[in-house]
Amino acid sequence: MTDQFTKPFTDLFKDAPAGQIPAQLQSFVQDGLSKTRDAALTSLAAIKTGAEAFGQVNIVAPKEAGEFTAKLLDNTIVNTEAAFGNAQSIAQAKSPVEAIQLQAQYLQSLFAMASEQIKELFELSTTAAQKSVQDFNGAVKNA
């Protein structure tokens, strides 16, 4: 029963030159990645549109809270695109060694990108918190 499941993969790798990823497998993975990427980005765009619409009618939360949410969604889209771009690059790799190198480069850039995003989100959240406190203090004084 195991041969039934492993035979197609064994045949793929048997026909590939030593140390290379078979073209059929690369094509299959690239097609799947493309479709999954499109679906993920479409979903994220719909979420962002919904969040923007909610932000326009929400009169309770300060403007800065909406900016934080927008930035968070923008970061999610950027990160999703980067992850799919990396996966696409790895799928096009000519060898396992190249795939490992591409993954290492991606991880290095991911840590740098995450550091910058965390800094931006921290600044936005601090501003939103300060604005909320100011609004609260103003309401207390007026009461």
N, C-alpha and C positions, 0 to 999 in steps of 0.2 A: 504494500500500500504506500510506503514511503517513496518508492520509485515513481509512482504516479505523480507525485507532487514535485519531486526534485529533478526528474528527467528533463523538463523544459529548460530549467536553469542550467543544468549540466550541459545540455546541448548548446545553449547560448554561449557559455564560457568556453566550450570545446572549440567552437568556430572562431573565437576571438584570438588575435595574436597575444602572445604571452605578455602579461602585465597591463593589458588594455581592457577597457570596459566595452562590451559589445555595443555596436551601433543600434541594434534593435532595442536593447534595454535602455540606452540613452534616450531614444526617441519616445519610448513608452513613458518614461519618467518625466521628460520635458512636457509632453502633452498633458499628463496628469497635473503637473505643477502649474501649468498655464491656466487650466480650468479652475483649479483650486484657488489660485491667486485672484483671478477675476471674481469668483464668488465671494471671497473674503473681503476684497476691497469694495465690492458693491454693498455688502452688508455693513461695513464700516461707514460708508458714505450715507447710507440710510440712517444709521444711528446718529451720525453727526448732524444731519438735517433735522432729525427729531429733537436733538438736544438744543439746537439753535432755535427752533420754534418754541420750545418750552422756555428758553431763556428770554424770549421776547414777551411772553405773557406773564412771567414770574416777576411780580413787583416786590416780593419780600426780600429775596436775596440781592446782595449788592452786585453791581456790574462786574466787580473783580472775581466773583465766584464763577460767573459765566466765562470770563477770560481763562480761568484755571481749567474749567471743563473743556473749553475749546482747545486749549494747548494740550491737554491730556489726550484728546481725540486725535489731534494733529500728530502727536508723537506716536500714537498707536498706529496710525496709517503709515508714517515714515518707517517705523520699526517693522511693520508687516511687509512693506515693499522691500526693505533691506533683506529680510529673512528669505523672501521668495527669490530675490535676486541672487542671493548666496546659494540657495538650493539649485537654482537654474545653472549657475556657474559650475557647481559641483556635478550636476547631471551632465554637463558638457565636458567634464574633465576626461582627458585621454588615458589616465592611469589612476590607480588608487593613491599613489604618492602625490600627484597633482591635486587630487580631491582633498587630501589631508592638509596640504599647504593652503589651499583656498579656505578651508574651514578655520585654520589657524589665523589667517589674515582677517577673516570675518569676525572672529571672536575678539581680536585686538581692536578692530574698529567699533565693535559693539560696546565694549567697555568704555571707550572714549565718548561715544555717542550717549550712552546711558548717564555718564557723569555729567555731561552738559545738560541733558534733559532734567535730571534730578535738581541741578542747580536752578534752572529756570522755573521748575514747578515749585521749589521751595520759596523762591522770591515771590511768585504769584500768590502762593498760599499765605505768606506772611503779610502781603499787602491786603489780601482779602480779610484776614483776621483783624488787622489794624482798622480797616474800614468798618467792619462789623462792630468793633468795640466803640469806635467813634459814633456810629449811628446809635448804638445802645445808650451811650453816655448822653448824647443829644436828646434822645427820647426821655431819659430820666430827668434831665434838667427842665425839659418842657412840661413834664408831668408835675 
